[in-house]
Amino acid sequence: MQTPWESLANEHILGIAPYEPGKPIEELERELGIHDAIKLASNENPLPPSDRVQKAIVAALTHLNRYPDGSGFYLRRAVAKRHGVTPEQIVLGNGSNELIELIVRAFLRPGEEAVIPHPSFVVYPMIVQAAGGIRVVVTLRDYRLDLEAMARAITPLTKLVFIANPNNPTATIVTAAEVEQFMARIPPTVIVVFDEAYIEFAQGPDFPDSLAYMRQERKVFVLRTFSKASSLAGVRAGYGVAAPDAVALVHRIRQPFNVNSLAQVAALAALEDDAHILECVRMIEAGRHYLYDEFGSLGLKYVPSRANFILVDVGRSASDIYQWLLREGVIVRPMTSFGMETALRITVGTPEENRRLIKAMRKCLEEARHA
Ligand SMILES: *Cc1c(COP(=O)(O)O)cnc(C)c1O
């Protein structure tokens, strides 16, 4: 039965499962009677934004009576310089999530297809469906995007292909060689969206240079964000890089002030702060190795990670372990909604948070054994 409001709704959105945001950490602590809970559930950076970024934000507070710079002039200029492109090739978003939505709205006509990996970022299918597009879902293989199968899934109706690299929730990458083969098979009417939210944690000689395809005038969008390595998930800033005419189409449908003033100054300061990113990347790398060792000694299998999170198989109901960890004040993400009943996605934290996680996991797994 539809509610009166549902009967008025755009029919495309009725099939979308409602997104269930987690509770604020303070509420959770109050309900469970705990304190000092740690959140390893949303792949955020455990370090706060750098001093330099915080100072830039504070300095911008006195101008909040004004609208933001609707052109994002300074930030686009700096991002363009960083990538050796022109500002006409950069579009800013209220997080890179907004850009996913803008790209879909700008290019995907109702009834056209988008090829989407699974399990991957839940935002892709949600937005494609809301736009009246068809989701063509291609299952991962050995926890990695199956680019061969994704290329085979392309039909004359395909408009978009989403490549999360590294992929969320598996933290695996597709390599330069795999992407090269894939791009060789893509017709010129198909747009490939490279979502590189975790690229800073993935660097290595095997990681593809997606911007090179843009320089070769292939139909690609490259998405980056300040939410992860730059510690700015709360301000909402991301950007897309593409050909000037592709970017111009996205500009036509974005709201004039889609990126707020604080996000613009924070992202600009963060862009010039390689030291902060390097510190985070090193900390996450060390944390990954610590957690691999500890998961190993707990007898747990995991997927080696190229991002700041790890997919772990706890060998029993992941939602039970999730609940038990919660009572220990450790918040992780069960993968039940992806049909992975025994998997948790755990964000790598600070060294201290990682130790607390392992201590809590050891205790929970012990209890599970006796339950
Ligand atoms: C975290 C994440 C993003 C970043 O989204 P923002 O809107 O920029 O915060 C994008 N893509 C994937 C796959 C992610 O996991």
The ligand as an ORCA input file, in Angstrom:
! r2SCAN-3c Opt
* xyz 0 1
  C      33.866      8.206      0.633
  C      33.587      8.005     -0.809
  C      33.412      9.108     -1.651
  C      33.529     10.513     -1.130
  O      32.309     11.141     -1.093
  P      32.265     12.696     -0.704
  O      30.900     13.068     -1.145
  O      33.332     13.368     -1.485
  O      32.462     12.780      0.763
  C      33.218      8.894     -2.992
  N      33.204      7.647     -3.497
  C      33.381      6.569     -2.730
  C      33.386      5.215     -3.346
  C      33.563      6.713     -1.361
  O      33.688      5.630     -0.584
*
